[in-house]
Amino acid sequence: MEVIVMSKNIDWDNLGFGYVETDYRYLTTYKDGKWDEGGLITDANVVLNECAGVFQYAQTVFEGLKAYYTKDGHIVCFRPDLNAVRLNQSCERLVMPTLPEGRFLEAVKEVVKANKDFVPPYGHGASLYIRPYMMGTNSVIGVKPADEYQFRVFTTPVGPYFKGGAKPIKIRITDFDRAAPHGTGHIKAGLNYAMSLYAITDAHEKGYAENMYLDAATRTYVEETGGANFIFITKDGKLVTPKSDSILPSITRRSLMYVAEHYLGMTVENRPVHKDELKDFAEIGLCGTAAVISPVGQIDTPEGTINVPAGMDDMGPITKKLYDTLLGIQHGEIEAPEGWVVKIC
Ligand SMILES: *Cc1c(COP(=O)(O)O)cnc(C)c1O
């Protein structure tokens, strides 16, 4: 079967991880206690009152997922149902209305189809990043949730997160607190990110790619970075992931745990990870939608530098196996568990 891909005139091989405006975005409005029918629009700008809840009390949440071509010419996305569930968990925490799961999936499909020509062709390591988000839109000056909301989805084509392959990065344990005043566990919201901007800027200035946050109460257990969960490989080949109520439940991390157990026959442990254990792991990585896995080669801690045995040149062998297997599943080269790869068109 010959597949004709009508892609935009974009230099797919040199696309970075940035924003490129596409033709369509999705909008549905919540008013008088219900969502309207919603649909596609073309204007990329959002015009709101100066007193909108999103501006004054940061009432906004978001999600992130990718659409991409499989080898046989379909556009698919990866486990979007989990993004729909997580969006609603974030909404509940910020006292925003939830969106029926079916409507989330419908909106994602509709906006990807409409921007089909921006989906990078197969084989460039690029994808169409999808950004669903919701915000309070009516004026609120007393501290309270808004009554009106917009749920929107825009897309932007992105290149591979790491050009020329995933090189191990150097990170540090940070003493900065990323938590907003009332705690931000389990939600994907702009305020988590705003609270981590100071720490990440400081890290970059000092030569680190990321911060490792420890638990806020005791500064003893490993949490996550500003935007990715951790995975650890022990010297006897187990996958260990930190268990904590204040980290974001990464879909990539949950998928890797499944892949490790069911595809690679590894033992998987989801448990608290003490910072003193860090020196004993054979391989360390960060995981999230954007990069899938980025290997960590070095960690600076208050007690000294930890050189991860996997080194600073390449991904460790088990990390690589996890990475290749998950990528193979996402791209239709390895059979996926039921429901993981969702066809858009
Ligand atoms: C998005 C995000 C992750 C990664 O989650 P995925 O679902 O794998 O993309 C991890 N931590 C934080 C704080 C995030 O915002």
The ligand as a MOL file (V3000), in Angstrom:
LIG
                    3D

  0  0  0     0  0            999 V3000
M  V30 BEGIN CTAB
M  V30 COUNTS 15 15 0 0 0
M  V30 BEGIN ATOM
M  V30 1 C 4.4900 15.8020 32.7690 0
M  V30 2 C 5.2880 15.5670 33.9920 0
M  V30 3 C 5.9880 14.3440 34.1700 0
M  V30 4 C 6.0170 13.2650 33.1060 0
M  V30 5 O 4.7630 12.6840 32.8700 0
M  V30 6 P 4.4250 11.9430 31.5080 0
M  V30 7 O 2.9890 11.5690 31.6540 0
M  V30 8 O 5.3080 10.7350 31.4390 0
M  V30 9 O 4.6900 12.8860 30.4010 0
M  V30 10 C 6.6660 14.1540 35.3660 0
M  V30 11 N 6.6980 15.1080 36.3310 0
M  V30 12 C 6.0580 16.2880 36.1870 0
M  V30 13 C 6.1200 17.2990 37.2830 0
M  V30 14 C 5.3400 16.5520 35.0030 0
M  V30 15 O 4.7170 17.7310 34.8700 0
M  V30 END ATOM
M  V30 BEGIN BOND
M  V30 1 1 1 2
M  V30 2 1 2 3
M  V30 3 2 2 14
M  V30 4 1 3 4
M  V30 5 2 3 10
M  V30 6 1 4 5
M  V30 7 1 5 6
M  V30 8 2 6 7
M  V30 9 1 6 8
M  V30 10 1 6 9
M  V30 11 1 10 11
M  V30 12 2 11 12
M  V30 13 1 12 13
M  V30 14 1 12 14
M  V30 15 1 14 15
M  V30 END BOND
M  V30 END CTAB
M  END
